[in-house]
């Protein structure tokens, strides 16, 4: 199945981790020269905003992008197709504070929780993503 898997097919599965009743979810949010695949803004404003980068197997590229997102978002995750999760360096993700999500056809699971970014500034969210500020 992995040869046919795409980020677009993974997106609805990952979105289920961030239900619409609790989060304002936006896809392909512009941020500098990149686009964040999925942003989840908590509706209750008590939790921090989350950036999620989806990749089928290119975990190094995804980690790099997620590190950039940590400058604007408090929490940053990489969602990888489960067949390639074993290739990802979990220690490197943990050191970077980036969370990791395993994606299967019908479910996504958080394998490693993201750590809040010390660089997060809520006012920058609105400026850089046109998203809601806290």
Backbone as JSON Lines, residues from 0, in Angstrom:
{"i":0,"aa":"X","n":[0.82,-1.2,0.0],"ca":[0.0,0.0,0.0],"c":[0.85,1.26,0.0]}
{"i":1,"aa":"X","n":[2.08,1.22,0.52],"ca":[2.88,2.42,0.68],"c":[3.21,3.1,-0.65]}
{"i":2,"aa":"X","n":[3.33,2.35,-1.72],"ca":[3.64,2.96,-3.01],"c":[2.48,3.84,-3.49]}
{"i":3,"aa":"X","n":[1.29,3.53,-3.05],"ca":[0.12,4.29,-3.46],"c":[-0.25,5.36,-2.43]}
{"i":4,"aa":"X","n":[0.37,5.33,-1.27],"ca":[0.02,6.28,-0.22],"c":[0.54,7.67,-0.59]}
{"i":5,"aa":"X","n":[-0.26,8.67,-0.28],"ca":[0.11,10.06,-0.5],"c":[-0.22,10.86,0.76]}
{"i":6,"aa":"X","n":[0.37,12.04,0.84],"ca":[0.05,12.93,1.96],"c":[-1.42,13.3,1.94]}
{"i":7,"aa":"X","n":[-1.98,13.48,0.77],"ca":[-3.4,13.83,0.65],"c":[-4.29,12.74,1.22]}
{"i":8,"aa":"X","n":[-3.91,11.48,1.04],"ca":[-4.69,10.37,1.6],"c":[-4.51,10.27,3.11]}
{"i":9,"aa":"X","n":[-3.35,10.68,3.6],"ca":[-3.07,10.62,5.04],"c":[-3.81,11.73,5.81]}
{"i":10,"aa":"X","n":[-4.05,12.85,5.16],"ca":[-4.6,14.03,5.83],"c":[-5.9,13.78,6.58]}
{"i":11,"aa":"X","n":[-6.94,13.17,5.98],"ca":[-8.18,12.98,6.73],"c":[-8.01,12.11,7.98]}
{"i":12,"aa":"X","n":[-7.09,11.17,7.89],"ca":[-6.85,10.28,9.04],"c":[-6.19,11.07,10.18]}
{"i":13,"aa":"X","n":[-5.22,11.9,9.85],"ca":[-4.53,12.71,10.85],"c":[-5.48,13.75,11.45]}
{"i":14,"aa":"X","n":[-6.36,14.3,10.63],"ca":[-7.31,15.29,11.11],"c":[-8.17,14.75,12.25]}
{"i":15,"aa":"X","n":[-8.44,13.45,12.24],"ca":[-9.27,12.85,13.29],"c":[-8.65,12.98,14.68]}
{"i":16,"aa":"X","n":[-7.33,13.14,14.74],"ca":[-6.67,13.35,16.03],"c":[-7.02,14.73,16.62]}
{"i":17,"aa":"X","n":[-7.49,15.62,15.76],"ca":[-7.8,16.99,16.14],"c":[-9.23,17.29,15.7]}
{"i":18,"aa":"X","n":[-10.23,16.8,16.46],"ca":[-11.63,16.9,16.05],"c":[-12.09,18.34,15.84]}
{"i":19,"aa":"X","n":[-12.94,18.53,14.84],"ca":[-13.44,19.86,14.47],"c":[-14.22,20.53,15.61]}
{"i":20,"aa":"X","n":[-14.79,19.75,16.51],"ca":[-15.52,20.37,17.63],"c":[-14.56,21.03,18.62]}
{"i":21,"aa":"X","n":[-13.31,20.6,18.62],"ca":[-12.31,21.14,19.55],"c":[-11.29,22.06,18.88]}
{"i":22,"aa":"X","n":[-11.09,21.9,17.58],"ca":[-10.04,22.64,16.88],"c":[-10.57,23.3,15.61]}
{"i":23,"aa":"X","n":[-10.04,24.46,15.33],"ca":[-10.19,25.03,14.0],"c":[-9.02,24.47,13.21]}
{"i":24,"aa":"X","n":[-9.33,23.7,12.17],"ca":[-8.28,23.03,11.39],"c":[-8.14,23.73,10.04]}
{"i":25,"aa":"X","n":[-6.9,23.99,9.69],"ca":[-6.6,24.61,8.39],"c":[-5.51,23.8,7.7]}
{"i":26,"aa":"X","n":[-5.64,23.68,6.4],"ca":[-4.64,22.95,5.63],"c":[-3.89,23.9,4.7]}
{"i":27,"aa":"X","n":[-2.66,23.49,4.38],"ca":[-1.79,24.25,3.46],"c":[-1.72,25.72,3.86]}
{"i":28,"aa":"X","n":[-1.37,25.96,5.12],"ca":[-1.27,27.31,5.65],"c":[0.1,27.89,5.28]}
{"i":29,"aa":"X","n":[0.13,29.02,4.57],"ca":[1.42,29.62,4.18],"c":[2.22,30.07,5.4]}
{"i":30,"aa":"X","n":[3.5,29.76,5.38],"ca":[4.41,30.19,6.44],"c":[5.77,30.39,5.79]}
{"i":31,"aa":"X","n":[6.16,31.63,5.64],"ca":[7.39,31.98,4.93],"c":[7.33,31.38,3.53]}
{"i":32,"aa":"X","n":[8.34,30.6,3.14],"ca":[8.35,30.03,1.8],"c":[7.74,28.63,1.78]}
{"i":33,"aa":"X","n":[7.22,28.17,2.9],"ca":[6.64,26.82,3.02],"c":[5.13,26.91,3.23]}
{"i":34,"aa":"X","n":[4.51,25.74,3.3],"ca":[3.11,25.65,3.69],"c":[3.0,24.54,4.72]}
{"i":35,"aa":"X","n":[2.36,24.87,5.84],"ca":[2.13,23.88,6.89],"c":[0.98,23.0,6.41]}
{"i":36,"aa":"X","n":[1.21,21.69,6.4],"ca":[0.18,20.77,5.89],"c":[-1.12,20.88,6.66]}
{"i":37,"aa":"X","n":[-1.03,20.89,7.99],"ca":[-2.22,20.97,8.83],"c":[-1.91,21.8,10.07]}
{"i":38,"aa":"X","n":[-2.78,22.76,10.35],"ca":[-2.69,23.54,11.58],"c":[-3.95,23.29,12.39]}
{"i":39,"aa":"X","n":[-3.79,23.09,13.68],"ca":[-4.92,22.88,14.57],"c":[-4.89,23.97,15.64]}
{"i":40,"aa":"X","n":[-5.9,24.84,15.6],"ca":[-6.02,25.93,16.56],"c":[-7.12,25.57,17.55]}
{"i":41,"aa":"X","n":[-6.79,25.32,18.83],"ca":[-7.82,24.97,19.81],"c":[-8.88,26.05,19.92]}
{"i":42,"aa":"X","n":[-10.14,25.65,19.89],"ca":[-11.24,26.61,19.96],"c":[-11.37,27.24,21.34]}
{"i":43,"aa":"X","n":[-10.94,26.5,22.37],"ca":[-11.08,27.04,23.73],"c":[-9.98,28.02,24.11]}
{"i":44,"aa":"X","n":[-8.97,28.16,23.26],"ca":[-7.85,29.1,23.46],"c":[-7.01,28.81,24.7]}
{"i":45,"aa":"X","n":[-7.25,27.69,25.38],"ca":[-6.44,27.37,26.56],"c":[-5.25,26.48,26.21]}
{"i":46,"aa":"X","n":[-5.31,25.83,25.07],"ca":[-4.22,24.98,24.61],"c":[-3.5,25.69,23.47]}
{"i":47,"aa":"X","n":[-2.25,25.34,23.26],"ca":[-1.46,26.02,22.21],"c":[-1.81,25.52,20.82]}
{"i":48,"aa":"X","n":[-1.53,26.33,19.81],"ca":[-1.74,25.9,18.42],"c":[-0.71,24.85,18.01]}
{"i":49,"aa":"X","n":[-1.11,24.03,17.05],"ca":[-0.31,22.87,16.65],"c":[-0.08,22.9,15.14]}
{"i":50,"aa":"X","n":[1.16,22.61,14.74],"ca":[1.5,22.46,13.32],"c":[1.83,20.99,13.07]}
{"i":51,"aa":"X","n":[1.32,20.45,11.97],"ca":[1.58,19.06,11.62],"c":[2.09,18.98,10.18]}
{"i":52,"aa":"X","n":[3.24,18.38,10.01],"ca":[3.84,18.17,8.69],"c":[3.65,16.7,8.32]}
{"i":53,"aa":"X","n":[3.04,16.43,7.19],"ca":[2.79,15.07,6.74],"c":[3.83,14.66,5.69]}
{"i":54,"aa":"X","n":[4.34,13.47,5.86],"ca":[5.24,12.88,4.87],"c":[4.99,11.38,4.86]}
{"i":55,"aa":"X","n":[5.09,10.79,3.69],"ca":[4.95,9.35,3.59],"c":[6.18,8.68,4.18]}
{"i":56,"aa":"X","n":[7.38,9.1,3.75],"ca":[8.59,8.43,4.24],"c":[9.77,9.38,4.49]}
{"i":57,"aa":"X","n":[9.75,10.6,4.03],"ca":[10.91,11.5,4.13],"c":[10.95,12.19,5.51]}
{"i":58,"aa":"X","n":[11.3,11.43,6.52],"ca":[11.22,11.94,7.89],"c":[12.23,13.04,8.16]}
{"i":59,"aa":"X","n":[13.42,13.0,7.56],"ca":[14.42,14.05,7.8],"c":[13.93,15.41,7.3]}
{"i":60,"aa":"X","n":[13.38,15.41,6.1],"ca":[12.83,16.65,5.53],"c":[11.67,17.14,6.4]}
{"i":61,"aa":"X","n":[10.83,16.24,6.83],"ca":[9.69,16.61,7.67],"c":[10.15,17.17,9.01]}
{"i":62,"aa":"X","n":[11.18,16.58,9.6],"ca":[11.7,17.07,10.87],"c":[12.25,18.48,10.7]}
{"i":63,"aa":"X","n":[12.96,18.72,9.63],"ca":[13.5,20.05,9.37],"c":[12.38,21.08,9.27]}
{"i":64,"aa":"X","n":[11.33,20.74,8.53],"ca":[10.2,21.65,8.4],"c":[9.51,21.86,9.75]}
{"i":65,"aa":"X","n":[9.34,20.81,10.51],"ca":[8.69,20.92,11.82],"c":[9.49,21.8,12.77]}
{"i":66,"aa":"X","n":[10.81,21.76,12.65],"ca":[11.65,22.64,13.47],"c":[11.42,24.11,13.12]}
{"i":67,"aa":"X","n":[11.24,24.39,11.86],"ca":[10.93,25.76,11.43],"c":[9.59,26.18,12.02]}
{"i":68,"aa":"X","n":[8.61,25.29,11.99],"ca":[7.28,25.6,12.5],"c":[7.3,25.91,14.0]}
{"i":69,"aa":"X","n":[8.24,25.32,14.73],"ca":[8.32,25.55,16.18],"c":[8.65,27.01,16.52]}
{"i":70,"aa":"X","n":[9.13,27.76,15.55],"ca":[9.4,29.17,15.8],"c":[8.11,29.97,15.89]}
{"i":71,"aa":"X","n":[7.03,29.42,15.33],"ca":[5.75,30.12,15.31],"c":[4.69,29.39,16.13]}
{"i":72,"aa":"X","n":[4.68,28.08,16.06],"ca":[3.69,27.26,16.77],"c":[4.3,26.71,18.04]}
{"i":73,"aa":"X","n":[3.47,26.57,19.06],"ca":[3.97,26.01,20.32],"c":[4.3,24.53,20.18]}
{"i":74,"aa":"X","n":[3.44,23.8,19.48],"ca":[3.64,22.36,19.31],"c":[3.76,22.03,17.82]}
{"i":75,"aa":"X","n":[4.69,21.14,17.52],"ca":[4.93,20.76,16.13],"c":[5.07,19.24,16.04]}
{"i":76,"aa":"X","n":[4.37,18.65,15.08],"ca":[4.39,17.21,14.87],"c":[4.76,16.87,13.44]}
{"i":77,"aa":"X","n":[5.29,15.66,13.28],"ca":[5.48,15.05,11.97],"c":[4.6,13.81,11.94]}
{"i":78,"aa":"X","n":[3.81,13.68,10.88],"ca":[2.98,12.49,10.69],"c":[3.59,11.67,9.56]}
{"i":79,"aa":"X","n":[3.97,10.44,9.89],"ca":[4.61,9.53,8.91],"c":[3.74,8.3,8.68]}
{"i":80,"aa":"X","n":[3.79,7.81,7.47],"ca":[3.13,6.55,7.15],"c":[3.79,5.45,7.98]}
{"i":81,"aa":"X","n":[2.99,4.63,8.61],"ca":[3.46,3.64,9.61],"c":[4.54,2.71,9.09]}
{"i":82,"aa":"X","n":[4.53,2.39,7.82],"ca":[5.53,1.46,7.27],"c":[6.94,2.03,7.29]}
{"i":83,"aa":"X","n":[7.06,3.33,7.43],"ca":[8.37,3.98,7.42],"c":[8.74,4.57,8.78]}
{"i":84,"aa":"X","n":[7.9,4.41,9.74],"ca":[8.14,4.99,11.06],"c":[9.42,4.45,11.69]}
{"i":85,"aa":"X","n":[9.74,3.19,11.45],"ca":[10.93,2.58,12.04],"c":[12.22,3.25,11.57]}
{"i":86,"aa":"X","n":[12.16,3.96,10.46],"ca":[13.36,4.64,9.94],"c":[13.66,5.95,10.69]}
{"i":87,"aa":"X","n":[12.64,6.52,11.3],"ca":[12.8,7.82,11.97],"c":[13.62,7.67,13.24]}
{"i":88,"aa":"X","n":[14.47,8.63,13.51],"ca":[15.31,8.64,14.7],"c":[14.52,9.28,15.85]}
{"i":89,"aa":"X","n":[13.92,8.45,16.69],"ca":[13.08,8.94,17.79],"c":[13.85,9.82,18.76]}
{"i":90,"aa":"X","n":[15.11,9.5,18.99],"ca":[15.93,10.33,19.89],"c":[16.1,11.73,19.33]}
{"i":91,"aa":"X","n":[16.3,11.82,18.04],"ca":[16.45,13.12,17.4],"c":[15.15,13.93,17.49]}
{"i":92,"aa":"X","n":[14.02,13.27,17.27],"ca":[12.73,13.94,17.43],"c":[12.55,14.43,18.86]}
{"i":93,"aa":"X","n":[12.87,13.59,19.82],"ca":[12.72,13.95,21.24],"c":[13.62,15.13,21.59]}
{"i":94,"aa":"X","n":[14.86,15.1,21.15],"ca":[15.78,16.2,21.42],"c":[15.3,17.51,20.8]}
{"i":95,"aa":"X","n":[14.66,17.41,19.64],"ca":[14.18,18.59,18.94],"c":[12.85,19.1,19.5]}
{"i":96,"aa":"X","n":[12.19,18.25,20.3],"ca":[10.89,18.63,20.85],"c":[9.74,18.46,19.88]}
{"i":97,"aa":"X","n":[10.0,17.8,18.77],"ca":[8.99,17.57,17.74],"c":[8.31,16.23,17.99]}
{"i":98,"aa":"X","n":[6.99,16.25,17.98],"ca":[6.23,15.03,18.17],"c":[6.15,14.2,16.91]}
{"i":99,"aa":"X","n":[5.75,12.95,17.07],"ca":[5.69,12.02,15.95],"c":[4.35,11.29,15.95]}
{"i":100,"aa":"X","n":[3.73,11.22,14.78],"ca":[2.43,10.56,14.61],"c":[2.59,9.44,13.6]}
{"i":101,"aa":"X","n":[2.11,8.26,13.95],"ca":[2.1,7.11,13.05],"c":[0.73,7.07,12.36]}
{"i":102,"aa":"X","n":[0.75,6.98,11.02],"ca":[-0.5,7.01,10.25],"c":[-0.72,5.68,9.55]}
{"i":103,"aa":"X","n":[-1.89,5.1,9.77],"ca":[-2.32,3.92,9.04],"c":[-3.54,4.3,8.22]}
{"i":104,"aa":"X","n":[-4.08,3.36,7.47],"ca":[-5.21,3.68,6.59],"c":[-6.42,4.22,7.34]}
{"i":105,"aa":"X","n":[-6.68,3.69,8.52],"ca":[-7.91,4.08,9.21],"c":[-7.67,4.76,10.55]}
{"i":106,"aa":"X","n":[-6.43,4.92,10.97],"ca":[-6.17,5.53,12.27],"c":[-4.79,6.17,12.31]}
{"i":107,"aa":"X","n":[-4.68,7.18,13.15],"ca":[-3.39,7.82,13.41],"c":[-3.18,7.8,14.92]}
{"i":108,"aa":"X","n":[-1.94,7.61,15.32],"ca":[-1.6,7.52,16.74],"c":[-0.39,8.39,17.04]}
{"i":109,"aa":"X","n":[-0.47,9.13,18.12],"ca":[0.7,9.91,18.55],"c":[1.67,8.95,19.23]}
{"i":110,"aa":"X","n":[2.85,8.83,18.64],"ca":[3.89,7.93,19.13],"c":[4.81,8.67,20.1]}
{"i":111,"aa":"X","n":[5.04,9.94,19.83],"ca":[5.9,10.78,20.66],"c":[5.24,12.15,20.8]}
{"i":112,"aa":"X","n":[5.0,12.55,22.04],"ca":[4.37,13.85,22.29],"c":[5.35,14.98,21.98]}
{"i":113,"aa":"X","n":[4.83,16.04,21.39],"ca":[5.64,17.24,21.13],"c":[5.85,17.99,22.44]}
{"i":114,"aa":"X","n":[6.97,18.69,22.52],"ca":[7.24,19.54,23.68],"c":[6.95,20.98,23.29]}
{"i":115,"aa":"X","n":[6.4,21.77,24.2],"ca":[6.14,23.18,23.88],"c":[7.43,23.91,23.49]}
{"i":116,"aa":"X","n":[7.32,24.73,22.48],"ca":[8.47,25.49,22.0],"c":[8.74,26.69,22.89]}
{"i":117,"aa":"X","n":[9.99,26.88,23.3],"ca":[10.32,28.06,24.09],"c":[10.29,29.34,23.25]}
{"i":118,"aa":"X","n":[10.28,29.2,21.93],"ca":[10.27,30.34,21.02],"c":[8.87,30.8,20.64]}
{"i":119,"aa":"X","n":[7.85,30.06,21.08],"ca":[6.48,30.34,20.68],"c":[6.02,31.72,21.16]}
{"i":120,"aa":"X","n":[5.45,32.47,20.24],"ca":[4.88,33.78,20.56],"c":[3.51,33.85,19.91]}
{"i":121,"aa":"X","n":[2.45,33.82,20.71],"ca":[1.09,33.71,20.18],"c":[0.74,34.83,19.21]}
{"i":122,"aa":"X","n":[1.25,36.01,19.4],"ca":[0.89,37.12,18.5],"c":[1.42,36.89,17.09]}
{"i":123,"aa":"X","n":[2.47,36.09,16.95],"ca":[3.06,35.84,15.64],"c":[2.18,34.91,14.78]}
{"i":124,"aa":"X","n":[1.33,34.11,15.43],"ca":[0.46,33.2,14.68],"c":[-0.38,33.99,13.68]}
{"i":125,"aa":"X","n":[-1.07,34.99,14.14],"ca":[-1.95,35.76,13.26],"c":[-1.16,36.45,12.16]}
{"i":126,"aa":"X","n":[-0.03,37.02,12.51],"ca":[0.8,37.71,11.52],"c":[1.26,36.77,10.4]}
{"i":127,"aa":"X","n":[1.72,35.6,10.77],"ca":[2.39,34.73,9.81],"c":[1.5,33.72,9.11]}
{"i":128,"aa":"X","n":[0.36,33.4,9.71],"ca":[-0.49,32.36,9.11],"c":[-1.9,32.85,8.83]}
{"i":129,"aa":"X","n":[-2.21,34.07,9.19],"ca":[-3.58,34.56,9.09],"c":[-4.53,33.72,9.92]}
{"i":130,"aa":"X","n":[-3.98,33.08,10.94],"ca":[-4.79,32.25,11.83],"c":[-5.18,33.01,13.07]}
{"i":131,"aa":"X","n":[-5.98,32.4,13.91],"ca":[-6.42,33.06,15.13],"c":[-5.27,33.19,16.13]}
{"i":132,"aa":"X","n":[-5.14,34.33,16.74],"ca":[-4.16,34.52,17.8],"c":[-4.79,34.12,19.12]}
{"i":133,"aa":"X","n":[-3.97,33.76,20.08],"ca":[-4.5,33.4,21.4],"c":[-4.76,34.64,22.21]}
